[in-house]
Amino acid sequence: MENRAFIALGSNIENRYDNITSAIKWLTSHPNIELVNYSSIYETDPVGYEDQNLFLNMVIEIMTGLNAMELLEFCLKTELELGRKREVRWGPRTIDLDILIFNQENIETEKLTVPHPRMVERSFVMVPLAEITPEQRIPGVDKPLNLLLNELPDKEGVRIWKRKNGEDVFEPIES
């Protein structure tokens, strides 16, 4: 599997934790997707449309034989399978899957923009991404994630919910 991708996961409807773990299991059930790494889970304040429940967010790193458009289609299929409805922009969702980085490619189509266009503004994406790959560089950005993270103003809206390593070990993923 030659392609490396980072995917953000978020949920704020029903059992948020089960939604996230189900999405990971669904994604990794694909024969051309292998889970490589994952962040802790963070509880985060909603952004944009704020009159909704708190989110659980995390980032996973995968290796895949799929190209970026095939990966997008499988992410969208996963969202549908898990009950995602697109009714309100930035509104409540059972699961949200966003491709953040795909290799070091810049992709701009009608359906997909990579790197994700608003990721460097969003602490709920940057904190978990920097946790698993602090030295990673985003295509077109001259600083590594750990330096970009220091510049974000709203990190207080991102709180550790379930730690990957430590007393409350996060182990929902069985590949």
N, C-alpha and C positions, 0 to 999 in steps of 0.2 A: 504494500500500500504506500503509494508515493506522495500523497498529498497530506499536509499538516494543516489542521484547522482548529480554531477556537470558537466555541459556541456559548453564548450567554443563555441561561435559562431563568425564567421568572414565573411566579404564580402568586395570585392573591385571592383565589376563589376556592371554596370547599377545603379539602385537606391539602394545603399547599405542599407539604413535604411529600405526600404520596404522589401528587401531580409531578413534582420534579423527578422523583426516583422512577416513576413510570415512564417519563419521557426518556430518561437515560437508558432504561432497559429496552424501550422500543427502538431507540436509535442504534444501540449496540447489538440489537437482534439482526440488523442488516449484515449480510456476509462481507460487505466491503467497508465496514466501519469498525474500528478498534479503539476502545477507550485507552488513552495514554496517561492522563492525569486529570485531577479535578480539584476544585477549591473547596474551602469550607463553605457553609451556607450562611448567608447574611440576611438579616431582616432589615428591610429598607422602607423609607417613607416613599409614598407615591410621588411621581414627578409628572408635571403637565396637568393632568386631571387629578386633583388632590382629594376629591370627595369619594374615597374608596378605602378598602382595607389595606393594611401593610402588606408588602410583598416579601417573599423569600426569593433570593437571587443567588446564583452561583455561575461559575464558568467551568466548562470542560474542554480538555484538549483531546483531539482525536487524530488518528491517521486513517486515511480513506483512499480507496481506489476510485471513488466517485469524483467527477469534476464538480466545479462550484455550482453549476445549474442543477445537476443531479442531486447534490447535497441539499440545495435549497428546496427542491421538490419533495425530498424525503422529510425534511424538517416541517414543511407545510402539511404533508400527509400525517405526520406524527401529531401536530397540533390538532388537526381535525379528528383524528382517532381518539384524542383525549378530551374532546368536547370544546375546543376553542371556537368562540364566536366573535366576529369582528364587528361590534356594534358602535362603540365609542372610541374615538382616537385616544390612545394612551389610557383606555378604560380598563375595568376589571377583566381578568382572563384566567382560565384554568391553567394554561401554559403558554409561554411565549418563548420561541427559539429564534435567536438572531445569530447569523454567521458574522463574527467580528473580524476575523483574519483568516485568509485562505492562502497558504504558503506566504509569499511576500508579494502577492499579486495585487494590482489595482484593477478592479472590475467595475464597470459602470454600464448596466443595462436597464431596461425599463423595470425589470423585476428585482434586480439585485445590485447593490452597491457595496463593494468591499475595498478597503476596510469600512466597517459600519460608519456611516457619516456623522453620527452624534456620540460615538463611544468615548472620545476624549473629554467630553463635557459631563459625563455621567459617572458619578462615584459608584453607583450600584453595579456598574460594569467594570470600572477601572480597579476598584479595590480587590475583587476576587481574581481578576486577570493578573494583576501585579503579584498576587500571592503565589500563583503557580509559575509565573515566568517574568520575574522582575526586570530582567535585562532585555526582554523582547522589545523590538522596535516595530512600530506601526509604519507600514509603507507610506512614504511622503512626510513623515514626522521625524525631526532630527534628534529627538531625545528618547531614551529608553523609558519604559513604563514607570519605573520607580521614581524618576524625576518628574514625569508628567503628573503622577499621583500627588506629589508634594504641592503642586500648584492648584489642585482642586479645592474650591471653597466650601463645599457642602458635605464633607466626609462624615460629619456627625450624624447625618441621616442614614448611615450604613453601620449597622451593629452586628457583631458576630452572633449567630444564632445557634449554630452547631459546628463545633470545631472539627477540622479534618484530623488534626493530631492533638492529643491531650486527653484529659480526663473524660470528656464527652465525645469520644471518638466517633466520627461520622463514617459509617460503613454501609450505605444503602445499596452499593453497586456490586452486583455479582455477574461477572462476565463468563 
